Amino acid sequence: MSMQSSTRQIESGLQLLTRLSNRPSLKGLCNVLFPDGLLSKETVEITGNVSSGKTFLMTQLLAQCILPLEYSKVNIGLGIGVIFINTDHHFMVTKLVDLMCNYIKSAFQSNNQKLPSNEEMDVIINSSLKCLNIINCYNNSQFLLTLKTLETTLLENYNIALVAIDSISAFYWENRDEGGVWAMDLYITNLLELLHKSVTQFNIAVIYTRPSNFVSKVQDPSEKGLKLTMKNINYKINVHRDEKSENHLCTIRTATNKTDINYLITECGLTWLKESKVINEDKEN
């Protein structure tokens, strides 16, 4: 019994390790922003000015993630689990549901299929919402504890492939009052380091938001070598609202490219316009 039982436990451990590291794919998540597909372990930063649509864009991405891969043979979303850490509390579940409904209708219409009934829509929505794990943080201690204990949630939910934070800078001033670092870039760098310690071994992608003006104005000596560069962030997405126009500008930076694309803010989310400009960048951002 001892030998046989021991063998089964070793096999079970190997199976567990494989299951935890083989997370669902994020390929197909917003091809406009991620034309090559968002990979596991990659980090995305979304910045923007006031009312530019940062949280709206985050909500849009969440909707695409948690909707099922298909329903009645119609492809809809990615069908993956998400941990959403809510710190700014601008996120609205009602807006998420509205976006999900729009995605479902659009998917069926583009396939020339009859729209699901109201009852079927409810089934799809309710089932999808079970894939979203919302953690509300109201102070710095809760936020730090959440980042440190993500491993437990990830061990229990092997369908989770993304951790999203809106926003990562919410408790900067509280942390600073408690004796934390003053330099804003260093503050985010430290949080990302803490976050990556919890999620990297599970092949989890990270998306977070912060205001575009949350950046160190003067380089602090303690920040040397720790500036937020493309070494620790794979995509830098900046959404900028133009007060004088309905067309706003989104800039997407990677280690090699910079892409500019205009967008509209509608009830269906951020609607991307076809015109885009791609510039190859040899220098590190």
C-alpha positions, 0 to 999 in steps of 0.5 A: 500500500505504501509504495502504491500510494506514494506513486499515486501521490507523486503522479498527482503532484505532477498533474497538479503542477502541469494543470497550474502552469498550463493556463488558458490562452489570452490569444484573441483578446482585442486584436487592435491592442494586441495584434500578436496576442497577449501572452502569459506572463506579459504585463500591460499598463493602461494610462490616461487623462481624466475621462479618457476611458481607462476603466471603460477599456479595462471593463471591455477587456474583462468582458471579452475574457470571461465570455464563453469561447462559444455558445450555440457554435458561435464564437464569443469570448475567451472563456477564461477566469480573471482576478479583478482587484478593485481599488478606485471603485470606478468599475460598475458591474452593470456596465460590464453586463451591458458590454457583455450583452453587446458582444454577444449580440454582435457575435451572433449578428456577424455570423448571421445567427438568430439572437439568443432569447432573453433567458439564454442571454441570462444564462450566458451572462450569469455563467460568465460572471462566475469566471470573474473574481472581484477583490475590493480593496479599501486601504493600503493594508488590504491591497498589499495583503491581496497581492501577497496572497494571490497565490492561494486563489491561483492554486484553487482556480486553474482557469484564471489567466489574468490579474487586472488592477484598477488602479495600481496607484490608488493607495500611494498617498496612504502608503507614503504617509505610512513611511513608504517610498515617495518616488511614484515610479519606484512605488509602482515598480515595487508593487509590480515586483511583489505582484510578479512574485505571486503570479509568474510561476502560474503563467499569469498575465497582468493588466493595470491602470494608473493616471497618466500624471502619476509619474515621478517628476524628478528622478529620485536617486533611489529610483536609479535603474528602476524607471518603468521601462519596456523591460518590466512592461510589455505594453504601454497603452495611453488613452487620451481624451480630446476635449475639442473632438469626439475622436480621441487618441490611443498610443500603444508602445511595445519594445519595438513599435509605437502605434497611434489609433483614434477611438470613440467612446460609445455605449459599446465601449471604446470603438476603434477607428480603422486609421492607425499609424505604426512607427518602428522604434529602435530605442527602448522606451 
